[in-house]
Every structure is written in C-alpha cells, then in structure tokens.
C-alpha cells in the first residue's frame, strides 16, 4: 500500500448523515439501494446508490446514521446519480458492514 501524506487525507471530506429514504434499485449490477441521506442544514439531502441490499434490509437502513465521503464528484450509476459514497468495512468474504458513530452526533458532523 502506497502511503499518502496528511494534506491528501485532509482533502477527503467525510461527514455523518441520517438515511431518510431507502428505495430498491433492481437495475444495478449488484444488489443495491438508492438512499436519500440528510447531512444537516449546510449540505442538505444527498442521494447515493449503495451496494448494500445483500447485507441490509431496507428497514435496517431507514433512520440509521452513516458516514459518507461528501466531496467526490457525483457519479452516474445506471440511470441515477450517486452524489456521496457511503463508507463500509469490507470483510474477507466481501460482505459489508457500515461505518457509523457510536453515539448521536449532529447531522453533517465532519469525521476527523
């Protein structure tokens, strides 16, 4: 793994948001959802296409706090744009577990 410097890391903006809506996205190549995530008054609501349908039921995601990269350029995923990248740990078997704060924090709080 090639190391990066601190300045590179500081360019990545990771923030806490709350999942407001979870929609099935059957057109995706892997089992996915379309998420609407509230990042608070400064960033507002952003959309994400996330390959989480094999790991989580819709009701498990609804209302959940998540951590996402909010300053990547939007990416077209099939018919929909994904504006943020929801972060998850990837196990050896390629299963995913979402990153989230261990307590309530403000929506839009920056990860440092």
QUIURQUI-V97585 format. One record per residue. N is the residue number from 1. RES is the residue in one small letter. SS is DSSP state (~ for helix, > for strand, _ for the rest). PHI is phi in radians with two decimals (NA if undefined). OMEGA is omega in whole degrees, -180 to 180 (none if undefined). Layout:
# QUIURQUI-V97585
N RES SS PHI OMEGA
N RES SS PHI OMEGA
This chain:
# QUIURQUI-V97585
1 x _ NA 180
2 x _ -1.45 180
3 x _ -1.20 173
4 x _ -1.98 177
5 x _ -1.66 -175
6 x ~ -1.04 179
7 x ~ -1.05 177
8 x ~ -1.11 -180
9 x ~ -1.06 -178
10 x ~ -1.15 178
11 x ~ -1.29 -179
12 x _ -1.45 -179
13 x _ -1.71 178
14 x > -1.93 -177
15 x > -2.37 179
16 x > -1.61 176
17 x > -2.38 178
18 x > -2.01 179
19 x > -1.23 180
20 x > -1.68 -177
21 x > -2.34 177
22 x > -2.29 180
23 x > -2.11 174
24 x > -1.09 177
25 x _ -2.34 -174
26 x _ -1.17 -179
27 x _ -1.31 -177
28 x _ -1.22 -180
29 x _ -1.16 176
30 x _ -2.06 -175
31 x _ -0.98 -172
32 x _ -2.38 173
33 x > -2.19 166
34 x > -1.73 -177
35 x > -1.96 166
36 x > -1.88 -174
37 x > -2.18 179
38 x > -1.60 178
39 x _ -1.86 176
40 x ~ 1.51 -170
41 x ~ -1.18 -178
42 x ~ -1.28 -178
43 x ~ -1.78 180
44 x _ 1.28 -177
45 x > -1.65 178
46 x > -2.16 180
47 x > -1.83 176
48 x > -2.52 169
49 x > -1.78 -174
50 x > -2.24 -179
51 x _ -1.40 -174
52 x _ -1.96 -172
53 x _ -1.16 178
54 x _ -1.35 -174
55 x _ -1.84 -173
56 x _ -2.29 170
57 x _ -1.42 -179
58 x ~ -0.94 -177
59 x ~ -1.19 176
60 x ~ -1.29 -178
61 x ~ -1.59 -178
62 x _ -0.99 177
63 x _ 1.45 -176
64 x _ -1.37 171
65 x > -1.38 177
66 x > -2.35 174
67 x > -1.95 -179
68 x > -2.46 170
69 x > -1.41 -174
70 x _ -1.90 -178
71 x _ -2.04 168
72 x _ -1.33 173
73 x _ -1.14 177
74 x _ -1.05 -177
75 x > -2.23 178
76 x > -1.39 177
77 x > -2.12 -174
78 x _ 1.14 -178
79 x _ -1.46 -171
80 x > -2.13 177
81 x > -1.61 175
82 x > -1.86 -173
83 x _ -1.60 180
84 x _ -2.38 178
85 x > -1.88 178
86 x > -1.29 -174
87 x _ -1.65 179
88 x > -2.55 172
89 x > -1.44 -180
90 x > -1.90 178
91 x _ -1.35 179
92 x _ -0.99 180
93 x _ -1.45 179
94 x _ 1.29 174
95 x _ -1.25 -175
96 x > -2.02 172
97 x > -2.30 -177
98 x > -1.10 171
99 x _ -1.51 178
100 x _ -2.73 176
101 x _ -1.16 -179
102 x _ -1.57 177
103 x _ -2.64 178
104 x _ -1.14 175
105 x _ -2.37 178
106 x _ -1.12 173
107 x _ -1.12 -178
108 x _ 1.58 180
109 x _ -0.98 -179
110 x > -1.47 175
111 x _ -1.49 -178
112 x _ -2.05 none
